[in-house]
Amino acid sequence: MKFHKTRSNLILCVIVTFLSLIAYTHLAATEMEDSTIGKIWCATAEPLTVGGRIDAIDYLGNGVVLAGTRNPTARIVYKSEDEGNSWKTIGIVTDRGYITCIAGYKDGIGYLLEGHNTHVWKTEDYGETWQDLGNVSESRNTEGFANAYSLTVTNSGTVLVATAESTGGHIIRSTDGGKTWTDVGAISDRALYRLTKIENGILANGWAGTIYISTDDGQTWETKRHLSDTDLYATEYLGKGIILQGDKAGRLFRSDDNGLTWEDLGIISDATDDLVNLGNGKVVLTAYTGKKSLYHSNDYGKTWTDIGGLPTQEEDWFDHVISFEKDGKFIAVGGTNKGYLMRTCHDSEKKLNHQNPLGNN
């Protein structure tokens, strides 16, 4: 594997509220009104991967965030050691395909899913080196999509992979750190898309428009609710039993009892791509069709405001955004369809805390 670094001294600060793009060499910590949290983002001055999507991203602890790319510039892993402020190139990890998911566990352990072949890789040193765990499923999607989009690590360390098998998505499970794998079987009659940890277990969604939940570490699954006649993609757990679920038509659903019952909030956006929890009721929703806007909620997803699109490039949008808490700060880091990485954060005092320039080196 070859390791190399790209350098840039520029920084873009994206103020979504006013749809402006401003270059900064230093970003001071700034106190903001509570309602602005999630509306100010910083982006790398250039795409880290020209023409490439960054749809796989997660936090591995100790300030380390890893991101991976899909087509057309696929298989590259990037690493930040300062909570998403700056980035370096680790290199090409997989020998084929493209990266659809990265899932962190703890103490530098993380897993990478190459979605074209349902191939899993593992790191134990915060992404510096990777162990090939092989293909974990022969499931195939015949509708032009990846064969697998999601993996997650449960609180007990069990690794789960959801496949996008067209005739019914399977759950693949490992309880020994990826050494061996068991196919739990199909839990849906259509492809599965995302796995999300919730208060009492794991939630799965997908093309069937249905929610599935496991409360026994992924061993068995219960069909909870058919929500939509179109695909379900974005899901986010907000704490306090609250779950948000978006569909391809832009309709949003909300549960406040860990997925037992759901409220249809109506069409909020164009096709919903992702949701990210910013803490204390603040949520950002991203869309990937139409205006490709961001939407902001201050009340746990009950009401929403259109705050405009990303001014990184024309027609750009967030492919995936994650959030985590560190040292009292609630930080969100996201990758875009055009290859940018973006970051925002706030702490319990509701202050934005951009203390360092966000760059790539």
Buried (B, 14 or more C-beta within 10 A) or exposed (E): EEEEEBEBEBBBBBBBBEEEBEEBEEBEEEEEEEEBBBBBBBBBBBBBBEEBBBBBBBBBBEBBBBBBBBBEBBBBBBBBBBBBBBBBBBBBBBEEBBBBBBBBBEEBBBBBBBBBBBBBBBBBEBBEEBEBBEEBBEBEBEEEBBBBBBBBBBEEBBBBBBBBBBBBBBBBBBBEBBEEBEBBEBBBEBBBBBBBBBEBBBBBBBBBBBBBBBBEBBEEBEEBBEBBEBBBBBBBBBEEBBBBBBBBBBBBBBBBEBBBEBEEBEEBBBBBBBBBBBBBBBBBBBBBBEEBBBBBBBEBBBEBEBBBBBBBBEEBBBBBBBBBEBEEBBBBBBBBBBBBBBBBBBBEEBBBBBEBBBBBE
